Amino acid sequence: MDSQQFREFGKAAIDTVADYMDSIRNRNVLSSVEPGFLLKALPEDAPEQPEDWKDVLKDFNETILSGVTHWHSPRFHAFYPTGSSYASIVGNILCEGLGVMGFSWMSSPVCTELEVVTLNWLGKLLGLPEEFLNCSSGSGGGVIQGSASEATLVGLLAAKEKTVRRLLKVNPSMDEGEIKSRLVAYTSDQCNSSVEKAGLLGSMQMKLLKADADGRLRGETLKKAFDEDRAQGLIPCYVVANLGTTGTCAFDPLYELGPICNEQNVWLHVDAAYAGTAFICPEYRHLMKGVEFADSFDLNPHKWMLVNFDLSAMWVKDAYDLINTFDVQRIYLADIKTDTKIPDYRHWQIPLGRRFRSLKLWTVMRIYGAEGLREHIRVQISLAQHFAKLVRSDDRFLVEPEPSMGLVCFRLKEGDNVTKRLLKNLTEKKEIYMVAATYRGRYIIRFVICSRLTNIDDVNYSWNKIKEEANLICSQNIHVKANTPALNHIESVNIYEKSK
């Protein structure tokens, strides 16, 4: 493909993406394809000869799009947002167009330095303590990881190495393997599955501590776990605190957990993957009170900050903790020495290779500006509050817990089984998409404002679909009850308990 064909193909592809976004409301959120559909639709072998790019785009429109779950549909309300914006897409194009591999400064100087600049910008917007920034007088700084999952694992591995070094310095006769076998990590039972996975990948026991009734891990629970484990000869090493849990978007109190971790030389990592973006709005920063006690902090701009996947922003107080863990030297990786504070990012992460991901963060921050990003967050939170008001206006429903950020959890008062059926029926109709969670032992449905395109009409549309389905289910239940012979009191209680 020559440059002229590239221009034609690229322009047509951009038009395709723009047309797709313009018409996304006309599509069901969920696909109607069956498993294996693409294996039947595409040839078994790769083409021997070059094909026309027009045929590629034709197949994209006719075949590929048929199997897409439309994450950016304004009626997609599942999980949490996955970021996207035209500004980010352009940044991605520039990144892929340059095609650099920025594992060291010399391999592409601007790749390293733009990452330093943009993460300093973002850290300041969030109100992070200065010691987390590369522009501080200390050894802290920010780095782009691929995901919050990676950041959690990177923190765990660094904490593991740091703890081993500290204990061997105090007692050189200790066995390194034995120390590692006794290390323990802790988090809330409301954590994301990736936190548990970090324990598996890092060969460290990950204890899921019981959260309180509001889904928060409390200081007294953590301290009790530390004390019990130390009494058994175990070594507390790593704690992951959640600022915005996956199920209900609860916030662990860092001001309780942090001092305990600091007193006992335990690394505190903050996972703020979704909700952390809200801290660019000053009115939400109280939710990270105590962040100064953390050793590392991570959020995903590729969730709520309009940046396309993958881009996870991680800050550490002491970059040498990462360097001491991941530094592996080779003569072909030797780089120039500079007197300025330029990080060697290959020592801050698991892979060696690095894409120029800061370009899309740079384009988004410049095109939207801080005020545009704040407006995006505030509008989405106001839409969630509007949805909560609609649910509360129908006395068949209950909103619980209290809405948090762009998330509203709700259920039918009639019981868990009916709520499950409501979600199942709505999913089968494919017009809106939500997923479930549990709260205080009850089955709840999560409704999240995800797409940047979602407006108040879309929220009203989704609520009307929910209400219509609830009308059908409730009328069916009334019909069943009306045609069911009278039951004795014990049987009635049993059926009621099962329905819960």
N, C-alpha and C positions, 0 to 999 in steps of 0.2 A: 504494500500500500504506500503510495507516494504522498507527499504533503498535500497535494490538491484533493486527493481522495479522502485524506484524513480530515481536511476542512469540511468537506461535504458530509462525511459520516458523522463528525462531531457536531456540526450544526443541526443535522437531522436528529441526533440523539438528544440534544438539549431541547429541541422542539418537542420530542416525544415525552421527555420528563415533564416539561411545562404543561403540555396537554393533559398528561396523566394527573398532575396535581390539580389542574383546573376542573377536571371531571370526576374527581375522586368521590364526591358525594353521590354520584350516580351508581356507584358500585356497592354491592354487599361487602361488609367488612371481611367476612370469612369466605374462603373459596368453597366451591361445590365439588372439587375433584376428589377422586378416590385414591387410596395409596397405590403407587405403581403407575399412575397415569402418564408420567413423563417417560418412564422406561418403554412404554408402548408407543409413545408419540415420536420419539427421536430415534435416529438410526443406531444400530448396535456399534458401529465403528466410526471413527473420526473421518472426516472427508479427506480424500487423497489430493484433491485439487483446490486451489483458492476459490472461495465463493464470493459473490457480489454482496457488498455491505447492505444493499437494499433488501436482500433476502434474509439477512441476519435480523434486521429491524422488523421485518414482516413476521418472522417466527417469534420474535420477542413479544410483539403485540398480540399475536394469535395463540401462542402456546405458553410462553413463560408467564405472562400476566394472568393467565387463567388459574395458576397455582399459587398466587400470592395472597398472603394475609396482609391486608392493607393497614399497616401500623400507623399511617399518617391520615387515615380516615378520621373525620371529626366525630365519628361514632365508635371509634376504638377507645374503650375505657378499661382495658385489662393491664395487668402488671404495673409498669410505670412508663413514662414517656421514653421514646427513643428519639434523640434530637435530630432535627433536619431543618435546613433553611437554604435558600438559594445562595446566601453568602457563604455558607459552609461548603456547599457543592462546588462553588467556584474555587474555594480554597483547596478542595480535594483535587480538582482538575489541575491546578497549578502544581500541587505536590506530585501528582502522578506524572505530569508533564516533565518536571525536572528529573524525577526518578533517582534522586540521590540516596546514598546509604550513609546516614550521619552517625556512625558509631564513635567517631572521634572528631576533634576540632578540625584537624587537617582534612579529613574526608569530606567535609563541607562546612566551613566555618559558620555560615549564616544559619545552618540547621541547628547547631548548638546554641548560638547566641540569641536567635529569635525565641527559642524555648525558654531561655533564662528571662528574657524581657517579658514575654506574655504571661509566664507564671508569676513573676513579680507583680505585673498589672493585676492579675486575677486575685492573688493573695491579698493585695491591698484592698481590692473591692470587697472581699469577703470580711475584712477586718481581722485577719489572722495576726497573731503576735509577730513582731518584726523578726524575731529569732528564727522563724520558719522560712524567711525570704533570703534569696541569694544576695540581695543588696544590703543585708545586715552586716555587722562587724564580725559575726560568729561564723560557724561552719554549717549553718542550715541552708536549705534551698529546696526548689521544686523540680520535679521531673515528670514527664508524661509517660504513664504506663498504658497498656492496652485496655485494661478494665480494672474495676474495683477488686475483682477476684485476684488479679495479678498483684495489685498493691497489698492486699491482705497477706498473700504468700510471701512477698518480698519483705514485708515487715516481720513476719514470723521467722523467716530464715535469718534476718539480721539480729533479731532478739535472741535467737538460739545461739548464734555465734558470739554475740556480746556477752551473754550469760556464761557460756563456757570459758571464755577468756578471763572474765572477772573471777570466777571460782578457781581457775588454775593459777591465777596470779596470787591469790590468797593461800592456796594449798597446792603447790606443784605436783605433789605425790598423788593427787586424785586422778582417776582414770577418765579420759574424755568420753569414751563410749558409755561408761556407767552414768556420767553426768547427763548425757543426752537422753538416756533411757528413763531418767527421773523427771525430765522437764514436762511441765503441764501448761496448757493454754486454756483460757476461759472466755466465754461470751454468754450472751443471753439465749434462752431457748426460743426467742423471737428472731434470731439472726437469719440472714440469708444463707442458703445452702452452700454458697461459695466459701463461707467462713469455715464450716465443717470440712469442706474439701481441702482448704489450706492445711488443716491439721493432718489430713491423710497424706497429702503431697509432701509435707514437711516432716513427716514421721514424728509428730508430737500429739499426745492425747489432748483432744479439744473437749473440755467440759461445758455442757450447755446448762447454765444456771437458771433457776426458775425466776422469771420476771414477776413483778408485782401485778396487782389487778389491772393496772393501766398499761401493762406491757413494757415496763421499764426495769432494767437491772439496777438494783440498789446497792449502795456502798456496804451496808451491813451484810448482805448476801455474799458479796465478793470477799469481804474480810473473813467471814466464817469459812468459806471454801479454802482460802489461803491457809488459815490456821489448821484446819483439819488435814489438809494435804501435807503441810510441813510436819505435823505430828506423825505422819506415816512415812516420812523420809523423802517425800516428793519435793520438787523445786518449782514454785510458781515462776513463769517466765514471760507470758504474753497474754494481754487482755485486748479483746476487740469490743469497743463500745459502739453502739448504733445511734446515729442521729438520723432517725427516720427508718424504723424497721419496715421490712417488706410487707408484713401482713396489715398493720394498722398505722404505720408511720408514727410510731412512738419514739420518744427521745430519751436516751439514757442520761442520767444526771452526771455529767463529767466532773462537776464540782464535788461529788461524793466519791466517785471512782478514782479520780486523778490523784488526790493526796495519798490514798492507800497504795496505789501502784508506785508512786514516787518514793514513799517511805520504805517499801520492800524491794526496790530495784527491779520492778517488773515493767516491761515495755507496754505502754498504752497506745494502741492504734485506734484511730477514730474513722469509722466507716460512715460517711455522709453521702453515699453514692447518689441518691436522688435528691434528698431535701437540702443538701449543702448549698446548692445553687441559690436557695432563698436567702442566704446570708448576705448576698449583695444588696438586699433591702435591709436597712438598719433596724427596722421594726422587728425583725426575726432573729437578730443576733443573740438575744438573751437565751435562745435555745442551745447555744454552744458555750454557755458560761462554764468556765473551768478548762477551756481548750488549752490554756497555757501549761497545763500539766501533761499534755499528750507528747509522745515522742514522734508520732507520725499522724498525718491527717490526709484523707482522700475523699474526693468527690468526682462525679462523672459529668463533665460538661456535655458528654454525648447522651445524657438523659434529658435534662430540663433546661439546658442552656443553648439549645438550637444548633449544637455542633453535631455533625454526623459521626456515627461510630467509626473507628474506635479512638477514644481520647479520654483517659482518666488522669486527673491531676492529683499528684501526690506530693506532699511537702514533709520534710523531716527536719528535726532540730539539729541533728548532727549527721552530715553526709558521710563522715568517716565510718559510721556504723555500717553503711551500705558498702562503701569501698572496701573495708576490711573483710566483708563477707563475699563480695563478688569479683574482686580484683584477681584476674589471671593474665599474666603478661606473656606476650609473644613478640619476637623481634619485628615481625611485619606490622604490628600494631603500635610501634613506637611513634610518639607524636612530639611535636615541638613543645618546648617548655615556655610558658608565658608567666609574666609577673602579675597579670590580672587574675581575677577570680573566675576562671573559666572551668566549668565542670567537665569531667571526662565521663559522659553519661553511660558508656558501656559498663561502668562499674556500679551503676545505680539500678540495675535491672537484671532480669534473667536472660533474655536473648542478647546476642551481640549486635545484630542489625537493628537499625532504627529508621523509620520513615520520617519524612519532614512533616509531621502531624501538626506542629505549631502553626503552620500556614493557615489551616482552617480555623484555628482558634483566633488567630490574628485578624482574618477577614471578618469573622463574626463580630469580634469586639469593636472593630473599626466601623463596620456598616451599621450596627445597631447602637453602639455607644452604651455607656453604663446606664443611662436613663432608659434607653430602649429595652435593655435586658430586664431592668427593674419593672418596667411596664408589662412586659410579657409575664413575669412571675405574678404580679399583682392581679392581672386580668384573669389568669388561670385559677388563682385562689378564689377570686370573686365568683367565677363560674361554678366552682365546687360548692361554695356557700349557697348559691342559687339553687343548685340541685338538692342540697340538704333541706332547704326550705320547702321545695316541692314534695319531697318524701314525707316530711313532717306534716304536710297538709292533708295527708291520707292516713286516717287512724288505723288502717290495717297494717301499717309499716312502723318500724322502729329504727331510728338512726343510732347506732352505737358501734364503737365509742364516738366521742365528739370528733367531727371532721378535723383532719390535720393536713395542712398544705392543700394540694389538689386532690386529696383522697376523701371519699365519703363511703363509709361502710354501713350497710343496712340489711334488714331481714324482715320477713313477714312474722307478725306476732303469733300466727297460728302454729308455728313450729318449724323445726329444722327440715323435716321431710318436704313440707310445702315450699320452703325457700329453695331447697335443692331442685325441686321440680320446676320452679320458676326460672332458675338459671339454666337448667337443662333445655327447657323449651325455647328460651330466648336464643341460646347458642345454636340450636338446630335451625332456627329461622335465619340466622347469619346476618341479620340487619344491624345488630349492635353486638359488641363483644365485651364481656366482663369475666372475671374469675373470682374464685371463692377464697375465704380464709376462715379462721376460727377466732373467737373472742370470748373469753371466760367460759369456754366449753360449748359455745353456741356457733352454729354455722352462719356465716355472714357472706354477703356479696360485696365485692369491692368495685366502686365506680371511681375511676381516675380521669381527670382531664389530661389527656395525653397529647393530642395533635395541636400544633400551633394554629391550625385552621378552625378549631372548634370555637363556635360562638354561642350566644344564648339561644338561638333558634335550634341549633344542634342539640343542646342540652334538653330543651323542651321536647324535641323529637324523640330523644332516647327515653325520657321519662314517660312520654305517652305510650311508647312501645312496651315499657315495663308495666305500666298501669293496665294496658289492654290485656297483656298476658295474665296479670294477676286477676283481672275480672273473669277470665275464662276458667282459671284454676279454682277460684273461690266459688263460682257458680256450679262447677262440677262437684265440689266438696259438699255444697248445700244439697245438691240432687242426691248424692250418695247417702248423706245422713238422713234425708227425708224418706228414703226407701230402705233403710236399715232397721230391722226389728229392735225394739227397746232392749238395752243391755243392763245387766245389774251394775251396781255401783263399782265393784271391784274390777269388772271387765272394762268399764268406762275409764277408770283411772289408768289401767294398763295401756289402753290404746292411746290415751292422752300422753302418757310418759314416752311411749314409742315415737309419737309424732314430734316430740321435742328433739 
